[in-house]
Amino acid sequence: MNISVIGSGYVGLVTGACFAETGVTVSCVDVNEKKIKNLKKGIIPIWEPGLEDLVKRNIAKKRLSFTSSLKDSIQNAEVIFIAVGTPPEEDGSADLKYVLSVAKEIGLHLNHYAVVVTKSTVPVGTSQKVKRSIQNELIKRNLDIPFDVASNPEFLKEGSAIDDFLKPDRIIVGTESDKAQKTLERLYKPFLLNGHPIIFMDITSSELTKYAANAMLATRISFMNDMANLCELVGADINMIRKGIGSDPRIGNKFIYPGAGYGGSCFPKDVKAVIKTAENNGYSLEVLKAVERVNNRQKIIVFQKLARHFEGQLKGKKVAVWGLSFKPNTDDMREAPSLAVIDKLLEAEVQITAYDPVAMPEAKKHYGDNVICYVDNPYDALDNTNALLLMTEWNEFRILNVEEIKKRMKDHVIIDGRNIYDTSELSNNGFSYYAIGK
Ligand SMILES: NC(=O)c1ccc[n+]([C@@H]2O[C@H](COP(=O)([O-])OP(=O)(O)OC[C@H]3O[C@@H](n4cnc5c(N)ncnc54)[C@H](O)[C@@H]3O)[C@@H](O)[C@H]2O)c1
């Protein structure tokens, strides 16, 4: 089977490499020519565990190739995946210009039956827009080539993307034809051996399922952050509340960890986009509006705790920031809480020394080389600092060398935005330790 994947970012590249691993011949396309040039040599543009090996292995087996020509890529493809970005517009709605320009280009070059699958996260109605756009181009070419559209939102998580793709909890597919359904069932069969389902539905429901999933997860996080802030006011411990409610099977223990707010390329933009979809349909998603407000407040909570500790006297202080990516095991800093906190620190004229195992090159793209001081070892960030801010719970930060920290820091203040440290250990060692909700 031949397939084409258009857009070779986090989703497209993982999709292409994982399908190639099952024996499918995959052609990945991207408009970024430098990215394609590098990928051809096995150089991966993102940091994702296991991806480099997977890509190199499948290039060597000639099952995975890269091109900047969409026309060449779709030549023999039975299935064409659209996996380009859908960033937020000013008003919060999803910007579909990349998806629709790909659809137009498919219409310009399609010369055989194919299933055109939207894998990008897109609002309700987008697959129909894709269909119309392809049809319009075919009409202009005086061609009557049959094709189907389908929606197949992606649920992989950065940091465990390969595992998520190879062993999915479920695959959601929206179709409007038996032929498209059978084709996608065949393509996905190798991933269903763990017994998890492929759920077929209509295209509209499939498109909305992705937003509903991310909105629900974001809601759990904001709910716990809101509760954590109440805990601080009344003297309760959010960890105890989390254990107490998480043991109820109706609630479950996943995604109820409080922290410094959610970030990343998906939750913030998808919550915004579904709010906008509702507005466009004359409805107000009140819960999600609150989820967003709570998150915006939470993203700067680490800064606020620092400011409170130093009674607002932050100018000239020196802090260490551990962790920059929006979560561990990725270099992705899109909408990361660290960005919100660093912006506030810079505004307050605080000197920042930062360390992240993989995301420092991303941070440099954002802030340049000179605004923040970067170090190669987390402990080197601590020399003569007034406080340590923990923003991302990378494994390497979990067990502290308390003696070393005490020696290096000027003031013994730790603000733990991910609740990974032990309050009594740090208090007994003379630290002023602040966490979230305890
Ligand atoms: N990143 C995630 O964890 C994740 C998870 C699930 C769903 N999604 C969704 O998947 C989609 C893609 O996200 P991503 O994180 O992979 O984005 P990304 O920015 O990493 O990758 C998108 C790629 O598409 C390329 N592109 C843009 N226009 C193109 C065109 N006309 N032809 C070919 N290539 C083109 C870009 O150069 C880029 O390399 C988004 O809708 C996102 O919401 C992302």
The ligand as an SDF file (V2000), in Angstrom:
LIG
                    3D

 44 48  0  0  0  0  0  0  0  0999 V2000
    1.7590   18.2140   18.1760 N   0  0  0  0  0  0  0  0  0  0  0  0
    0.8920   17.4010   18.7340 C   0  0  0  0  0  0  0  0  0  0  0  0
    1.1340   16.8320   19.8100 O   0  0  0  0  0  0  0  0  0  0  0  0
   -0.4420   17.1280   18.0830 C   0  0  0  0  0  0  0  0  0  0  0  0
   -1.2220   16.0570   18.5490 C   0  0  0  0  0  0  0  0  0  0  0  0
   -2.4430   15.8110   17.9420 C   0  0  0  0  0  0  0  0  0  0  0  0
   -2.8850   16.6270   16.9080 C   0  0  0  0  0  0  0  0  0  0  0  0
   -2.1070   17.6800   16.4870 N   0  0  0  0  0  0  0  0  0  0  0  0
   -2.5990   18.4780   15.3700 C   0  0  0  0  0  0  0  0  0  0  0  0
   -1.9180   18.0790   14.1960 O   0  0  0  0  0  0  0  0  0  0  0  0
   -1.6980   19.2050   13.3260 C   0  0  0  0  0  0  0  0  0  0  0  0
   -0.2110   19.3440   13.0360 C   0  0  0  0  0  0  0  0  0  0  0  0
    0.4360   19.6370   14.2670 O   0  0  0  0  0  0  0  0  0  0  0  0
    2.0260   19.5350   14.4190 P   0  0  0  0  0  0  0  0  0  0  0  0
    2.3250   19.7320   15.8510 O   0  0  0  0  0  0  0  0  0  0  0  0
    2.5180   18.3150   13.7140 O   0  0  0  0  0  0  0  0  0  0  0  0
    2.4630   20.8400   13.5880 O   0  0  0  0  0  0  0  0  0  0  0  0
    3.9300   21.2290   13.1030 P   0  0  0  0  0  0  0  0  0  0  0  0
    3.9300   22.6960   13.0460 O   0  0  0  0  0  0  0  0  0  0  0  0
    4.9470   20.5080   13.9100 O   0  0  0  0  0  0  0  0  0  0  0  0
    4.0060   20.6220   11.6200 O   0  0  0  0  0  0  0  0  0  0  0  0
    3.2650   21.0930   10.5400 C   0  0  0  0  0  0  0  0  0  0  0  0
    4.1250   20.9480    9.2800 C   0  0  0  0  0  0  0  0  0  0  0  0
    3.3360   21.2240    8.1330 O   0  0  0  0  0  0  0  0  0  0  0  0
    4.1670   21.8590    7.1800 C   0  0  0  0  0  0  0  0  0  0  0  0
    3.3420   22.5170    6.1690 N   0  0  0  0  0  0  0  0  0  0  0  0
    2.6410   23.6840    6.2390 C   0  0  0  0  0  0  0  0  0  0  0  0
    2.0160   23.9340    5.0730 N   0  0  0  0  0  0  0  0  0  0  0  0
    2.3150   22.9100    4.2420 C   0  0  0  0  0  0  0  0  0  0  0  0
    1.9630   22.6020    2.8970 C   0  0  0  0  0  0  0  0  0  0  0  0
    1.1810   23.4060    2.1770 N   0  0  0  0  0  0  0  0  0  0  0  0
    2.4530   21.4670    2.3550 N   0  0  0  0  0  0  0  0  0  0  0  0
    3.2630   20.6570    3.0690 C   0  0  0  0  0  0  0  0  0  0  0  0
    3.6410   20.9060    4.3460 N   0  0  0  0  0  0  0  0  0  0  0  0
    3.1680   22.0110    4.9350 C   0  0  0  0  0  0  0  0  0  0  0  0
    5.0180   22.8060    8.0250 C   0  0  0  0  0  0  0  0  0  0  0  0
    6.1840   23.2130    7.3460 O   0  0  0  0  0  0  0  0  0  0  0  0
    5.3100   21.9150    9.2430 C   0  0  0  0  0  0  0  0  0  0  0  0
    6.5110   21.1830    9.0640 O   0  0  0  0  0  0  0  0  0  0  0  0
   -2.3180   20.4010   14.0450 C   0  0  0  0  0  0  0  0  0  0  0  0
   -3.6280   20.5700   13.5900 O   0  0  0  0  0  0  0  0  0  0  0  0
   -2.3260   19.9640   15.5020 C   0  0  0  0  0  0  0  0  0  0  0  0
   -3.3440   20.5900   16.2420 O   0  0  0  0  0  0  0  0  0  0  0  0
   -0.8930   17.9220   17.0390 C   0  0  0  0  0  0  0  0  0  0  0  0
  1  2  1  0
  2  3  2  0
  2  4  1  0
  4  5  1  0
  4 44  2  0
  5  6  2  0
  6  7  1  0
  7  8  2  0
  8  9  1  0
  8 44  1  0
  9 10  1  0
  9 42  1  0
 10 11  1  0
 11 12  1  0
 11 40  1  0
 12 13  1  0
 13 14  1  0
 14 15  2  0
 14 16  1  0
 14 17  1  0
 17 18  1  0
 18 19  2  0
 18 20  1  0
 18 21  1  0
 21 22  1  0
 22 23  1  0
 23 24  1  0
 23 38  1  0
 24 25  1  0
 25 26  1  0
 25 36  1  0
 26 27  1  0
 26 35  1  0
 27 28  2  0
 28 29  1  0
 29 30  1  0
 29 35  2  0
 30 31  1  0
 30 32  2  0
 32 33  1  0
 33 34  2  0
 34 35  1  0
 36 37  1  0
 36 38  1  0
 38 39  1  0
 40 41  1  0
 40 42  1  0
 42 43  1  0
M  CHG  2   8   1  16  -1
M  END
$$$$
